Amino acid sequence: MRSYTMAVAIACFNASAATADAETNLYIRSLDACVQAKQEVVGDLNAVFVVKNLIVGDPTFFYPIPSEVGTLRLEYLDTPSLLKNFRQAGKPFPAIEVKPMINRDDTLIVDCADYRVSVSKGRAVLSVMGGTRIHWRFDAAKRDYSMTKAERWRPQM
């Protein structure tokens, strides 16, 4: 009986540590900032579609996966889900994707691309419409990363 109690305590400790890490995870915090920036530009949104990729699908980067940012509901779509959603809507729809982190000097940068999702010849097509670039710098006094800038960008032609 004692070993069972110990195993439960260890499992609970590991789960709480993963939850604490999620609060400081730069990818999740960047997604939050990107969704807020998108809402400021677009205005009235009730849901945001997030493209599933290696970052979003990896529990070391995204755990637990946030289901909402403020009052906005987040929905994570893989390629079959993108196709299904397009067929149901019957028209292109917006989505965002969290890109891999970039290390530039003393700044970590996370890009979120804004896409227009459509279908061509049975394949999902993600047209880049712009995005948000989030800049993070380590603050030694707080022992955490602080967002220094969230800038909107447009694709270069």
C-alpha positions as CSV (number, residue, x, y, z in Angstrom):
1,M,0.0,0.0,0.0
2,R,2.8,2.4,0.8
3,S,4.5,2.0,-2.7
4,Y,1.1,2.8,-4.3
5,T,0.8,6.0,-2.3
6,M,4.4,7.0,-3.3
7,A,3.7,6.4,-7.0
8,V,0.6,8.6,-6.9
9,A,2.6,11.4,-5.1
10,I,5.3,11.2,-7.8
11,A,2.8,11.3,-10.6
12,C,1.1,14.3,-9.1
13,F,4.4,16.1,-8.6
14,N,5.4,15.5,-12.2
15,A,2.0,16.8,-13.5
16,S,2.2,20.0,-11.4
17,A,5.8,20.6,-12.6
18,A,4.6,20.3,-16.3
19,T,1.8,22.7,-15.6
20,A,4.2,25.2,-14.0
21,D,6.5,25.0,-17.0
22,A,3.6,25.6,-19.3
23,E,3.0,29.0,-17.7
24,T,6.5,30.1,-18.7
25,N,6.7,28.3,-22.1
26,L,7.6,30.9,-24.7
27,Y,5.7,29.1,-27.5
28,I,2.4,29.2,-25.6
29,R,3.0,32.8,-24.4
30,S,3.8,33.7,-28.0
31,L,0.7,32.0,-29.3
32,D,-1.3,34.1,-26.7
33,A,0.4,37.3,-27.9
34,C,-0.2,36.4,-31.6
35,V,-3.9,35.7,-31.1
36,Q,-4.3,39.0,-29.2
37,A,-2.5,40.9,-32.0
38,K,-4.8,39.2,-34.6
39,Q,-7.8,40.2,-32.6
40,E,-6.7,43.8,-32.5
41,V,-6.3,43.8,-36.3
42,V,-9.4,41.7,-37.3
43,G,-11.7,42.8,-34.6
44,D,-14.6,40.6,-33.7
45,L,-13.4,37.0,-33.6
46,N,-15.0,34.1,-31.7
47,A,-12.5,31.3,-32.7
48,V,-9.0,31.0,-34.0
49,F,-7.7,28.1,-36.0
50,V,-4.2,27.0,-35.3
51,V,-2.3,24.8,-37.8
52,K,-0.9,21.7,-36.1
53,N,2.8,21.3,-36.7
54,L,5.9,19.7,-35.0
55,I,5.9,22.4,-32.3
56,V,2.2,22.3,-31.5
57,G,2.2,18.5,-31.5
58,D,5.3,18.1,-29.3
59,P,4.3,17.9,-25.6
60,T,7.7,19.3,-24.5
61,F,6.7,22.6,-26.2
62,F,2.9,22.6,-25.9
63,Y,1.6,21.1,-22.6
64,P,-1.1,21.6,-21.8
65,I,-2.5,22.8,-25.1
66,P,-4.4,26.0,-24.4
67,S,-8.1,25.8,-25.5
68,E,-8.7,29.5,-25.3
69,V,-7.0,32.9,-25.2
70,G,-9.2,35.3,-23.2
71,T,-12.7,34.8,-24.7
72,L,-11.4,33.4,-28.0
73,R,-11.7,29.6,-28.5
74,L,-8.6,28.0,-30.1
75,E,-9.1,25.0,-32.4
76,Y,-6.0,23.0,-33.6
77,L,-6.3,21.5,-37.1
78,D,-4.1,19.0,-39.0
79,T,-4.3,18.7,-42.8
80,P,-7.4,16.4,-42.9
81,S,-9.1,18.8,-40.5
82,L,-8.2,21.8,-42.6
83,L,-9.7,20.1,-45.7
84,K,-12.8,19.1,-43.7
85,N,-13.3,22.6,-42.3
86,F,-12.9,24.1,-45.8
87,R,-15.5,21.8,-47.2
88,Q,-18.0,22.6,-44.4
89,A,-17.4,26.4,-44.7
90,G,-17.3,26.3,-48.5
91,K,-14.9,29.3,-48.6
92,P,-11.3,30.1,-47.5
93,F,-10.8,30.8,-43.8
94,P,-8.0,32.3,-41.7
95,A,-5.5,30.2,-39.6
96,I,-2.3,30.9,-37.7
97,E,0.9,28.8,-37.3
98,V,3.5,29.0,-34.6
99,K,7.0,28.8,-36.3
100,P,10.2,27.5,-34.8
101,M,12.1,29.8,-32.5
102,I,15.0,32.0,-33.8
103,N,17.9,33.0,-31.6
104,R,19.2,36.4,-32.7
105,D,21.9,37.9,-30.4
106,D,20.3,38.3,-27.0
107,T,16.7,37.9,-28.3
108,L,14.6,34.9,-28.9
109,I,12.0,35.4,-31.7
110,V,8.9,33.4,-32.3
111,D,7.0,34.1,-35.5
112,C,3.3,33.4,-36.0
113,A,2.2,33.3,-39.6
114,D,-1.3,34.3,-40.6
115,Y,-2.7,32.1,-43.4
116,R,-5.7,32.0,-45.7
117,V,-6.6,28.3,-46.0
118,S,-8.1,27.1,-49.3
119,V,-8.2,23.9,-51.2
120,S,-6.8,23.3,-54.7
121,K,-6.9,19.9,-56.4
122,G,-7.8,18.2,-53.1
123,R,-4.8,19.6,-51.2
124,A,-4.8,22.2,-48.5
125,V,-3.2,25.5,-49.6
126,L,-1.9,27.9,-47.0
127,S,-1.5,31.4,-48.5
128,V,0.7,33.6,-46.3
129,M,-1.1,36.8,-45.4
130,G,1.4,38.2,-42.8
131,G,1.8,37.5,-39.2
132,T,3.2,38.6,-35.9
133,R,6.9,38.5,-34.7
134,I,7.3,38.2,-30.9
135,H,10.6,39.3,-29.4
136,W,11.7,37.8,-26.0
137,R,14.6,38.9,-23.9
138,F,15.8,37.2,-20.6
139,D,15.2,39.5,-17.6
140,A,17.8,38.4,-15.0
141,A,16.0,40.3,-12.2
142,K,12.7,38.5,-12.8
143,R,14.5,35.2,-13.8
144,D,12.1,34.9,-16.7
145,Y,11.7,36.1,-20.3
146,S,10.0,39.4,-21.0
147,M,8.3,40.2,-24.3
148,T,10.1,43.3,-25.7
149,K,8.1,43.7,-28.9
150,A,5.2,42.2,-30.9
151,E,5.4,43.5,-34.4
152,R,3.0,42.7,-37.3
153,W,4.6,41.8,-40.6
154,R,3.4,41.5,-44.2
155,P,4.9,39.1,-46.8
156,Q,7.6,40.7,-49.0
157,M,6.9,40.7,-52.7
